[in-house]
Amino acid sequence: MKDRLEPCIYYVCKDVDCKKGYVKVDLKKCKNCPKYQPRKTSKKQESVKTKRQKDKDRHDRWN
């Protein structure tokens, strides 16, 4: 099973009812829930291949 580091989109705070209807949810219970959907936290990192291609394109532009 994957590590679920981000809280679910339905998670409000500890010992409060979840937006899915579960009572007194803590983060551990939320991450093991079958309806778990992680919150979007940040952009995905660019791959090395695309970074190198951008650098090549910039370099080629000046030649």
C-alpha positions in Angstrom: 0.0 0.0 0.0 1.2 3.5 -0.8 2.1 6.1 1.8 -0.6 8.7 2.0 1.1 11.8 3.2 -1.6 14.4 2.3 -4.9 14.5 4.1 -8.1 13.7 2.1 -10.0 16.5 0.4 -12.9 15.7 2.7 -10.9 15.9 6.0 -11.7 18.9 8.1 -9.6 18.5 11.3 -8.9 16.0 14.1 -11.9 14.6 16.0 -14.4 16.5 13.8 -17.0 14.8 11.5 -15.6 14.2 8.0 -17.5 15.7 5.0 -18.1 12.1 3.9 -20.2 11.5 7.0 -17.7 9.7 9.2 -17.8 10.6 12.9 -14.7 11.8 14.8 -12.1 11.2 12.1 -8.4 11.5 12.8 -5.7 11.7 10.1 -4.8 8.0 10.5 -8.4 6.8 9.9 -8.8 9.3 7.0 -5.8 7.9 5.2 -7.0 4.3 5.4 -10.5 5.2 4.1 -11.7 3.6 0.8 -13.0 7.0 -0.4 -9.6 8.7 0.1 -8.7 11.4 -2.4 -5.5 13.4 -1.7 -5.5 17.2 -1.7 -3.6 18.8 -4.5 -0.5 20.3 -2.8 2.0 21.3 -5.4 2.9 21.0 -9.1 4.6 17.9 -10.4 8.3 18.3 -10.8 9.6 18.7 -14.3 11.5 15.7 -15.7 15.2 15.9 -16.4 14.5 15.2 -20.1 12.1 18.2 -20.5 14.5 20.5 -18.6 17.4 19.5 -20.9 15.2 20.0 -24.0 14.3 23.5 -22.8 17.9 24.4 -22.3 18.8 23.1 -25.7 16.0 25.1 -27.3 17.2 28.3 -25.5 20.8 27.6 -26.6 19.8 26.9 -30.2 17.8 30.1 -30.3 20.9 32.2 -30.0 23.0 30.4 -32.6 
